Amino acid sequence: MADGRLIVEGRSNWAYTVWLTGQESFILGRGTMADIKIEDSGASKQHARITLEEGRYVLTDLNSSNGTFVNGERIKQQVLRNEDDIRIGKSLLSFIDGSVSRQIDSDFARTISDGVKRLEPIGQPLLKSVHRLDETVVGLGKQFEGSDETEKEWHNLRQEMRKLRKEIRQLSRTNTYHRFLSMDLPFNQRLDLAIAHLAEETHSQNGFVMMIDPRTEKWVVRSRYGTIADWTGDKHSRPMSLSIVRKTVEDGKTIISSSLMDDERFEQAQSILMLEIKAAICSPIFNSKRQVIGVVYVDRRTEVDAYANKQQRQVDSFAEVLTSIALMS
């Protein structure tokens, strides 16, 4: 079965993702019988259809009043390609092809992660070298005991060694995510694998990457992992909590909470209670103007173990890599 997804403009400032895998035909329109609801007065009740034909998704206009457009051209029928823009009325939809799967298999993600780590030429060898050097420094310190000035210099050197060790670990983490996002795969596949790796490294049940689409200025879930669901056209749906995302965007810094049920910052967030989210980390992604243009999010819903600084550093590292990509684009 071919994999694909359709990003659809929704209410207010968000968009939602329709995962096309598992169904061979979708009706798009503003009618109640439409599979993909388009809240647009310029859309017909049954405006267009997407069908899976011989492994490819085909978009067909259903004699709509205002027409169906792909990349600015009015079409009757067209095979969809990755990142095609579909316009119905004033609403913009984006087709994404080649997703790894609706849900990444954790064993597969772990296999890919192990392969990426084995390719990594930086990290452990440097840490071992620093550790050996640190042992040498400790030995030298014992030889100069009794000299206040020498002991002070020795302690300063030990602090520098600890700082260097921390920087190497950070470099190792970011290098791993750079490798995921540099793989010879469509970008959405790279994101899927990277968020799956992040969830494994942080022992999280769920995760997602949400970013602002620069064309529509709406928030879109670009990738997800676990049992978490995306928004749909139903305004009453609550598949994920945006309270933590909103707080991260407002503050412009990482939010970590190991007991959301007792966290005063989110005591009014009913979605957290409804979804039974126990703990979460959410880290911002920035553009060149230091404006938040996205977030990296992970949570735990069945475990009560607290997140630690180690897990936060993993999330921050992934967000930093996505920020560097945004700065280059």
N, C-alpha and C positions, 0 to 999 in steps of 0.2 A: 504494500500500500504506500502510495506517495505521501510525503509529509508537506504540509504547508500551513500558513496562518494568514489571517486577514486582520489588519489593524484598522479599526472603525472609529470614527469620531463619535464621542458620546456627549453627555451633558456637560455643561460648565467648562472646566479647563482640563478634562481628562478624556482619554480614548481607551478603548478596550480591545482585547485580542480574541478573535474567533479562531479556534484550532480546527482546521479542516480535516485532519486525520480521522478516519473512522466513519465518514459519511461521504457518499458519492455525488450528492446534489444539494445545493443550497439556493433558496430563493431570497433575493435582496429586495427590500421595498419598505414602504411605511405602513402596509396593511397588517392586520392582526395575524394573518396566516404566513407572513414572511418568516423565514428561518433566521435571517439577519436583519434586524430592524434598523431602518434608516429614518431618523427623526428629522425630516427635511420636507418642507412643503413642495419642493421641486421634484421630489421622488414620487413615482407612481406606486400604487399599492403592491403590485408585483412588477418591479422595475427591471430586474435582470436575474440571471441564473448563473451559478458557477457549478460546473460538472467536472467529474474526474473521468477523463477519457484516455485510455492507453498510457496511464502513468503521468498525464499532464492535466493541469487545471485549465478549463476553457470557460471564458466569460461570454455570455450571450445576452444581448439586449432583447427584452420581451415586448417590443413595440411600445416602448415607453413614450410619454408625451414630450419629455425634454431631452431624451437621448442619454446614452452612456458613453463616457469618454475615458480613454486610456492614454496616459502621457500627453494629454491635450488634444488627442485625435478622436473624433466620434467614430464609434465602431458598431458593427452589427454582431460580429463574433470574432473572438481573438484568443489565442493561446496566451496565458499569462506567464510572465517571466519574473524572476526575482527582482524585487523593489519596483515593480510597476505601480504607478499611481492611477487609481480609478476615481473618477469624479461622477457623482450622482447628485444632481441639483447643485447645491453649494457645499456638499459634504465630500471630504477627501478620505479615501480608503487606500491602504498600502498593502500590496501582496508580498509576502515573504515566502520563498520556496527553499526547500532543502534543510528544514530543521532536523535535528538529530532524532527527536521523537517527542511525543506529547509529554512524556516524563522520562528523564534520563535514568537509565538503570544504574544503580549505585555501584555494582560490581564492574560494569563497563567504565564508569567514570573513574573508579579507583585504578583500573588497569591503565587508562590513559594518564592519570596523575603519576603513577609509578614510572611510566615511560618518560614523561616530561622531566621528572626529578633525576632520572638516570642520565639524561642528556645534559643536565645542568653542570657547567664546568666551574661554578662558583659556589661558595657556601661552606660545605663541610671541610674541604682541604684547607681553606683559609682559617676556619675556626680551630682546626687541629694545630695549625702553625701558631696561632695566637695563644692557644692553651700551653703549648711547649714553651713559648717565650715568657708567658706568665709564670710558669714554674721556675724558669731561670731567674726571673726578677725576684720571686719569693726567696730563692736560695741566696741571691746577692743581699737581700734585705737582712737576712740573719747574720751575715758577715759584718754588717755595719751598725748593729744594734748599739745603742748608747750615744750615738751622735744625733742630736736633735735636728740639725739641718739636713743630714743625710736621710733620717727617718721621714722627714717632711717630704723630701724629693721622692723617696720610695713610695710613700702613700699617694702622692700625685701621679706617679707613674702607674700605680695599680688602678687608679680611677680612670686614667686614659685607656688602659687595657680593657677595662669593663665597658667603657664607651665604645671602643673599637669593636668589641665583640657584639655589642648591641647593633651597631651600624651594619656589620657584616650579615647578621641575621635578617635585618630589614632589607638589605640588598638582595639576599637570597630569596626572600618572599616575593619581592616585586619582580625579580628576574623570572620566577616561576610563572607568574601571571602574564608577564610579557611574552613568555614562550607560548602559553595557551592562545593569546590573542594574536600571535604571529603565525599560527599554523596555516597551512595551505587549505583552508576551508572557508565557506561563506561566513561572514562576520557573526550571523546569528548562531551558527553552530559553535563557533569559538566561545561566544558568550555562554551558551548552554553548558559547555564542558567546564568553563571557568567557574560558573556559579555552583555546579555540581561538586567540583573540587573544593571550593570554599566551604560548602556545607559539610563535606566529609572532614575537612581540617578543623572545623569549629564544632563538630559533633552536633550539627543543627538538623532539625527535621525539614525545615523549609527555608527557601531563600528566593529573592528576585532582584533583578536590576530594573529600575524604573528611570526613564529619562524623558526630557522634553523634546518633542519632535520640532525641529527648527522651522519646518514648513507650516505647521498648524499651531505651534506654541501650546500644544496639549501634552499632558503627561501620559506616557505609554509604558506598559510593562514590556521590556525588550527580551527578557529571559526569566525563567522561573524554574524552581526545583522543588520536589517533594509533593505533598498533597495539596498545596496551596492552589487556589483557583483565581482566575482573573475576573475583573469586572465584566458584566454583561449589559445588555440594553435595559434590563430590568432595574428601575430606579430603587427598588426595595432590596436588591441583593447586597449582601455584605460578605463577599468571599475573602477579603483581606482588610486589615485595619490600616487606615491612612493616618491615624492620630500620631504615630511615631514618625512617619514620613514627614508630616506637616511640621512637627516640632523640630526635626532635623533641618528642614529647609529654612524655617524661621530663625533658628539659632546659628546656622551655618557651621555646625560642629557635630561630631559623632555623639549619638545618644546610645547609652548602654544601660539596660535595666535587667537585673537578675530576678526581680520579683514584681512583675507588672501589676499584679492584683493589689499590691500594697504601695505602689508608686504614686505619690500625690500628684505628680505631673500629669497623670493620665486617669485620675479618678472619675472623670466625666466621660471617658471613652467606653461606651457600651459595647463597641465591636470587639474590644479586647476581652471582655467578659464572655461575650457570646461565642467567640472563637477559641476561648480558653488558652490564650497565649500566656505562657508562664514567664518567658524571658526573651529578650530581643536585643539586637545590635543594628544600628542604622547609621551609615557613614555617607557624607555628602560627596558629590562629584562636582567640580567647579569648571567654569570656562575661564578665558584669559582675563576677564574683568572681575574674577573672584565671585561671580554669581553662581548660585547653586542651580545646576542644570540636570541633576539626577541624584539617585541614591543607590547604595548597595545595602541590602537588608537580609538578615537571617533571624530565625526564631526557633524556640523550642516550645512544644505544646504538650508533650507527654512526660518530659524529664523535668525535674525540679532543681537539678544541679545548676549552680550559679555560673554565669559567664565570667571569665577571668581576663586580665589584661592581654594574655596570650591570644585569646580569640579575637579581642578587639583589634589587635595589631594585624591579624590576618585580614579582617574586613577593611581596615584602613589601607592596607597595602593594595588590595584589589581596587578600591576607590581611587587611590593615587595613580594607579596605572591607567584607569579609565579617564582620569583628569588629564594625564599627559597625552593621551590619544586625542581628547577634545581640544587641547591646546595646539596640536599639530594640524588639526583639520580646518 
